[in-house]
Amino acid sequence: MKYYIIAGEASGDLHASNLIKEIIKIDNKAIVRAWGGDLMHDQGAEIVKHYRELAFMGFAEVIENLPQILRNIRFCKKNILDFAPDVLILVDYPGFNLRMAKFAKSHNIKVVYYISPQIWAWKKGRIHSIKRDVDKMLVILPFEKDFYHQNDMHVDFVGHPLLDAIEGTTIEPSLFRARNDISDKPIIALLPGSRKQEIKEMLSVMLTLVDEYIDYQFVIGGAPSIESDFYNKIIGDRNVKIVFGETHLLLKNAKAALVTSGTATLEAALLKVPEIVCYKGNPISYAIAKRLVHLKYISLVNLIMDSEVVKELIQNDLTKDNLSNQLKMLLADSEKLKTLLDNYDQLIQKLGGSGASANAAKIICDQLLK
């Protein structure tokens, strides 16, 4: 079978790579062409466009890069037709992928959506195009199945793929520190995002704590698509390390983490790391988003648990003083830490255990065999 997969971000590259690995176990003659990244390539996919060319965040930024986005859409449509896949597999990234779903459906190509767009947060009207253009929706958050059911659409809950991704992530702490030139001090992990715009904004605030917390070693989890020089310009002469390709190991060895809102907030929770969720965006984009998005929380951890399990510092609340005060509580309040870790255990139970990638691959291959 021929599989065309579109993943537009670093998290999508991770989850799609695990999906490809499981598909190949079922279909050893699988041919995969994809938009994605190095992890998908390592699993045998032919990458025709890297996600680092696609990552535009915020309304203002999308408008600014609209010509490039339109060129990408035209190229993708032609490339899909040239490849003539048996199925188009879309991984999150809704602004782009829903257009491709409509296009593929109009050319009688089966469409599977793996990792639903967050239409429960905003743009709920997209449910109509999803019902029209998507043959099979695979969701990874437990409340999403109920959301789609309420909108008369059957979907499959496969579990969360992060539980697969973090399995087996272990190494002797001393070896991890030695090979990354990290001191013996307790580690504060900094995960400032995967796009240059958000990294520059978030990391600048996170780094204001370095001189205050001299008994800790701050270590950045570098995004695979961002060059080290970009981080070094922001770091300046501070004693801060950067680790690439080992985010899960970094979290496993961290005492606490400062995390930009996104998938990384869930990664930290699943690895039992006390965290503070940070987000500050373009003021215009944020003002527009605030009018459109009606959610109590911004982090996946809090959304899944429907309570403030982890502290969120958003936009004007993301200041040095607020960040420092919250970090002090995480590091010193043992009762608060115990409550947090208990909530993390409940979160893992809600996500249904490992096996999401294998579950998704089986459903996709069964769908094709029909």
C-alpha positions as CSV (number, residue, x, y, z in Angstrom):
1,M,0.0,0.0,0.0
2,K,1.0,3.6,-0.6
3,Y,0.7,6.0,2.4
4,Y,0.9,9.8,2.1
5,I,1.3,11.4,5.6
6,I,1.3,15.1,6.5
7,A,2.7,16.3,9.8
8,G,3.5,20.0,10.1
9,E,5.2,20.2,13.5
10,A,7.8,18.6,15.6
11,S,5.3,16.7,17.8
12,G,3.6,15.5,14.6
13,D,6.9,14.2,13.3
14,L,7.3,12.2,16.6
15,H,3.9,10.6,16.5
16,A,3.8,10.0,12.8
17,S,7.2,8.3,13.0
18,N,5.9,5.8,15.6
19,L,2.8,5.3,13.5
20,I,4.9,4.5,10.4
21,K,6.9,2.0,12.4
22,E,3.7,0.2,13.4
23,I,2.2,0.3,9.9
24,I,5.3,-1.3,8.5
25,K,5.0,-4.1,11.0
26,I,1.5,-4.9,9.5
27,D,2.3,-3.9,5.9
28,N,5.9,-4.8,5.1
29,K,5.5,-3.5,1.6
30,A,4.3,-0.1,2.7
31,I,5.6,2.9,0.6
32,V,5.4,6.2,2.6
33,R,5.8,9.7,1.2
34,A,5.4,12.5,3.7
35,W,5.6,16.0,4.9
36,G,7.4,15.8,8.3
37,G,10.8,15.6,9.8
38,D,13.9,13.5,10.6
39,L,12.1,11.0,12.8
40,M,9.7,10.1,10.0
41,H,12.6,9.8,7.6
42,D,14.4,7.5,10.0
43,Q,11.4,5.1,9.8
44,G,11.6,5.0,6.0
45,A,9.4,7.8,4.8
46,E,10.4,9.9,1.8
47,I,10.2,13.5,3.1
48,V,9.1,15.9,0.4
49,K,8.8,18.9,2.7
50,H,10.3,19.4,6.1
51,Y,8.0,20.8,8.9
52,R,10.5,23.6,9.6
53,E,9.4,25.2,6.4
54,L,5.7,25.1,7.6
55,A,5.8,26.3,11.2
56,F,4.0,29.7,11.2
57,M,2.3,30.5,14.5
58,G,-0.4,33.1,15.2
59,F,-2.9,35.0,13.1
60,A,-0.5,37.9,12.3
61,E,2.3,35.6,11.3
62,V,0.0,33.5,9.0
63,I,-1.1,36.6,7.1
64,E,2.6,37.7,6.8
65,N,3.6,34.3,5.3
66,L,0.4,33.8,3.2
67,P,2.2,33.6,-0.2
68,Q,4.5,30.8,1.0
69,I,1.5,29.0,2.6
70,L,-0.4,29.1,-0.7
71,R,2.6,27.8,-2.6
72,N,2.9,24.9,-0.2
73,I,-0.8,24.1,-0.7
74,R,-0.4,24.0,-4.5
75,F,2.7,21.9,-4.3
76,C,1.1,19.4,-1.9
77,K,-2.0,18.9,-4.1
78,K,0.1,18.2,-7.1
79,N,2.5,15.9,-5.1
80,I,-0.5,13.9,-3.8
81,L,-1.9,13.3,-7.2
82,D,1.6,12.4,-8.6
83,F,2.1,9.8,-5.8
84,A,-1.5,8.4,-6.0
85,P,-1.7,7.1,-2.5
86,D,-4.1,4.5,-1.2
87,V,-4.7,6.7,1.8
88,L,-3.9,10.2,3.0
89,I,-3.0,10.3,6.7
90,L,-3.3,13.7,8.3
91,V,-1.6,14.4,11.7
92,D,-3.1,17.4,13.6
93,Y,-2.0,20.7,11.8
94,P,-5.6,21.6,10.9
95,G,-5.3,24.9,9.0
96,F,-3.4,23.1,6.2
97,N,-4.6,19.5,6.6
98,L,-8.3,20.1,6.4
99,R,-7.7,21.7,3.0
100,M,-5.9,18.6,1.9
101,A,-8.7,16.4,3.3
102,K,-11.2,18.2,1.1
103,F,-8.9,17.9,-1.9
104,A,-8.1,14.2,-1.4
105,K,-11.8,13.4,-0.9
106,S,-12.7,15.1,-4.2
107,H,-10.2,12.8,-5.9
108,N,-11.6,9.6,-4.2
109,I,-8.5,9.2,-2.0
110,K,-9.3,7.7,1.5
111,V,-8.6,10.2,4.3
112,V,-7.6,9.2,7.8
113,Y,-7.1,11.9,10.5
114,Y,-4.8,10.9,13.3
115,I,-4.8,13.3,16.2
116,S,-7.9,15.4,15.9
117,P,-7.8,19.2,15.3
118,Q,-8.7,20.9,18.6
119,I,-12.1,21.9,17.2
120,W,-13.6,21.5,20.7
121,A,-11.5,24.6,21.6
122,W,-12.4,26.8,18.7
123,K,-13.8,26.7,15.2
124,K,-16.4,24.1,16.1
125,G,-17.9,24.7,12.7
126,R,-15.1,22.6,11.3
127,I,-17.0,19.5,12.4
128,H,-19.1,19.8,9.2
129,S,-16.1,19.6,6.9
130,I,-14.5,16.8,8.9
131,K,-17.7,14.8,8.7
132,R,-17.8,15.4,4.9
133,D,-14.1,14.9,4.1
134,V,-12.6,12.5,6.6
135,D,-13.3,8.7,6.3
136,K,-11.8,7.8,9.7
137,M,-11.0,10.0,12.7
138,L,-8.6,8.7,15.4
139,V,-8.6,10.7,18.6
140,I,-6.0,10.7,21.4
141,L,-7.8,12.6,24.2
142,P,-10.5,10.8,26.1
143,F,-13.0,13.7,26.0
144,E,-12.8,14.0,22.2
145,K,-14.8,10.9,21.7
146,D,-17.7,12.4,23.6
147,F,-17.4,15.6,21.7
148,Y,-17.6,13.9,18.3
149,H,-20.5,11.7,19.5
150,Q,-22.4,14.7,20.5
151,N,-22.0,15.9,17.0
152,D,-23.2,12.6,15.4
153,M,-19.8,11.4,14.3
154,H,-18.2,8.1,15.3
155,V,-14.5,8.3,16.0
156,D,-12.0,5.8,17.5
157,F,-10.1,6.7,20.7
158,V,-6.7,5.0,20.4
159,G,-4.9,6.3,23.5
160,H,-2.2,9.0,23.6
161,P,0.9,8.3,21.6
162,L,3.2,10.1,24.1
163,L,2.8,7.1,26.3
164,D,4.5,5.1,23.6
165,A,7.1,7.7,22.9
166,I,8.3,7.9,26.5
167,E,8.6,4.2,27.1
168,G,12.1,2.9,27.3
169,T,13.5,6.5,27.7
170,T,16.1,5.8,30.3
171,I,19.9,6.2,30.9
172,E,22.2,6.4,33.9
173,P,21.9,10.0,35.1
174,S,25.7,10.4,35.4
175,L,26.1,9.3,31.8
176,F,23.5,11.8,30.6
177,R,25.2,14.6,32.5
178,A,28.7,13.6,31.3
179,R,27.9,13.4,27.6
180,N,26.1,16.8,27.7
181,D,28.7,18.5,30.0
182,I,26.0,19.1,32.7
183,S,27.2,19.9,36.2
184,D,26.0,17.9,39.3
185,K,23.6,20.6,40.3
186,P,19.8,19.8,40.2
187,I,18.5,20.5,36.7
188,I,15.8,23.0,35.8
189,A,14.6,22.0,32.3
190,L,13.6,24.8,29.9
191,L,11.3,23.8,27.0
192,P,10.6,27.1,25.2
193,G,8.8,25.7,22.2
194,S,9.7,24.6,18.7
195,R,9.3,27.8,16.6
196,K,11.7,30.7,16.6
197,Q,9.1,33.3,17.4
198,E,7.9,31.5,20.6
199,I,11.4,30.4,21.6
200,K,12.7,34.0,21.5
201,E,9.7,35.3,23.5
202,M,9.5,32.5,26.1
203,L,13.2,31.8,26.6
204,S,14.0,35.5,27.2
205,V,11.7,35.4,30.3
206,M,12.8,31.9,31.5
207,L,16.5,32.9,31.5
208,T,15.8,35.8,33.9
209,L,15.8,33.2,36.7
210,V,19.3,31.9,36.0
211,D,21.2,34.4,38.2
212,E,18.6,33.9,41.0
213,Y,18.8,30.1,41.1
214,I,22.6,29.7,41.3
215,D,22.3,26.3,43.0
216,Y,20.6,24.8,39.9
217,Q,21.7,24.0,36.4
218,F,19.4,25.3,33.7
219,V,19.2,23.1,30.6
220,I,17.3,23.9,27.4
221,G,15.6,21.1,25.4
222,G,16.5,22.3,21.9
223,A,14.0,21.9,19.1
224,P,15.5,19.7,16.4
225,S,14.7,22.2,13.6
226,I,16.5,25.1,15.3
227,E,20.2,25.7,15.1
228,S,22.2,26.1,18.3
229,D,23.5,29.6,17.3
230,F,19.9,30.8,17.6
231,Y,19.7,29.7,21.2
232,N,23.2,31.0,22.0
233,K,22.3,34.5,20.9
234,I,19.5,34.5,23.5
235,I,21.5,32.8,26.2
236,G,24.4,35.2,25.9
237,D,27.1,34.6,28.6
238,R,24.8,32.8,31.1
239,N,25.8,29.3,32.2
240,V,23.0,27.4,30.4
241,K,23.3,24.2,28.5
242,I,21.4,23.0,25.4
243,V,20.5,19.4,24.8
244,F,19.2,18.3,21.3
245,G,17.3,15.1,20.6
246,E,17.1,14.1,24.3
247,T,14.1,16.0,25.7
248,H,12.6,13.0,27.4
249,L,15.9,12.2,29.1
250,L,16.3,15.8,30.1
251,L,12.9,15.7,31.7
252,K,13.6,12.5,33.5
253,N,16.7,14.0,35.0
254,A,15.1,17.4,35.9
255,K,14.0,18.6,39.3
256,A,11.4,20.9,37.6
257,A,10.6,22.3,34.2
258,L,9.4,25.6,32.7
259,V,7.4,24.6,29.6
260,T,5.8,26.5,26.8
261,S,2.2,25.6,26.3
262,G,1.8,22.7,23.9
263,T,2.5,18.9,23.7
264,A,5.6,19.4,26.0
265,T,3.3,20.2,28.9
266,L,1.9,16.7,28.7
267,E,5.3,15.1,28.2
268,A,6.5,16.7,31.4
269,A,3.5,15.4,33.3
270,L,3.7,11.9,32.0
271,L,7.4,11.8,33.1
272,K,6.3,13.1,36.5
273,V,8.2,16.4,36.3
274,P,6.8,19.3,38.3
275,E,6.2,22.1,35.8
276,I,5.1,25.6,35.2
277,V,3.3,26.3,31.9
278,C,4.3,29.5,30.1
279,Y,2.9,31.3,27.1
280,K,3.3,34.7,25.6
281,G,2.5,35.5,22.0
282,N,2.1,38.3,19.5
283,P,-0.3,40.8,21.2
284,I,-2.5,41.0,18.2
285,S,-2.7,37.3,17.7
286,Y,-3.4,36.7,21.4
287,A,-6.2,39.3,21.4
288,I,-7.8,37.6,18.4
289,A,-7.4,34.1,19.9
290,K,-8.8,35.2,23.2
291,R,-12.0,36.2,21.5
292,L,-12.2,32.9,19.5
293,V,-11.1,30.4,22.1
294,H,-13.3,29.7,25.0
295,L,-11.4,27.4,27.3
296,K,-10.7,27.5,31.0
297,Y,-7.1,26.3,30.5
298,I,-4.3,26.4,27.9
299,S,-2.3,23.3,28.8
300,L,-3.3,19.8,27.9
301,V,-2.7,18.6,31.4
302,N,-5.3,20.9,32.9
303,L,-7.8,20.4,30.0
304,I,-7.7,16.6,30.4
305,M,-8.1,16.8,34.2
306,D,-10.5,19.7,34.0
307,S,-8.8,21.4,36.9
308,E,-5.6,23.5,37.4
309,V,-3.2,20.7,38.1
310,V,-0.2,22.8,36.8
311,K,0.2,26.5,37.1
312,E,-0.3,28.5,33.9
313,L,1.4,31.9,33.4
314,I,-0.1,33.4,30.3
315,Q,0.7,36.6,28.4
316,N,1.0,39.5,30.9
317,D,1.2,37.0,33.8
318,L,4.4,35.6,32.5
319,T,6.9,37.8,34.4
320,K,10.1,37.1,36.1
321,D,8.6,37.6,39.6
322,N,5.6,35.3,38.9
323,L,7.8,32.7,37.4
324,S,10.2,32.8,40.3
325,N,7.5,32.6,42.9
326,Q,5.9,29.6,41.3
327,L,9.2,27.8,40.9
328,K,10.1,28.4,44.5
329,M,6.8,26.7,45.5
330,L,7.5,23.7,43.2
331,L,10.9,23.2,44.7
332,A,10.1,23.8,48.4
333,D,6.5,22.8,49.1
334,S,6.5,19.0,49.6
335,E,2.7,18.9,50.1
336,K,2.1,20.7,46.9
337,L,4.5,18.3,45.1
338,K,2.7,15.2,46.5
339,T,-0.7,16.5,45.3
340,L,0.8,17.3,41.9
341,L,2.3,13.8,41.5
342,D,-1.0,12.2,42.6
343,N,-2.8,14.2,39.9
344,Y,-0.2,13.0,37.3
345,D,-1.1,9.4,38.2
346,Q,-4.8,10.1,37.6
347,L,-3.9,11.8,34.3
348,I,-2.0,8.7,33.0
349,Q,-5.0,6.5,33.9
350,K,-7.3,8.8,31.9
351,L,-5.1,8.5,28.9
352,G,-5.7,4.7,28.7
353,G,-2.2,3.3,28.7
354,S,0.3,2.7,25.9
355,G,-0.3,1.2,22.5
356,A,-1.8,4.2,20.7
357,S,0.5,3.9,17.6
358,A,-0.2,0.2,17.2
359,N,-3.9,0.8,17.7
360,A,-4.0,3.5,15.1
361,A,-1.9,1.5,12.6
362,K,-4.3,-1.5,12.9
363,I,-7.3,0.7,12.3
364,I,-5.7,2.3,9.3
365,C,-4.6,-0.9,7.7
366,D,-8.0,-2.6,8.4
367,Q,-9.7,0.4,6.7
368,L,-7.5,0.0,3.6
369,L,-8.1,-3.8,3.4
370,K,-11.9,-3.1,3.4
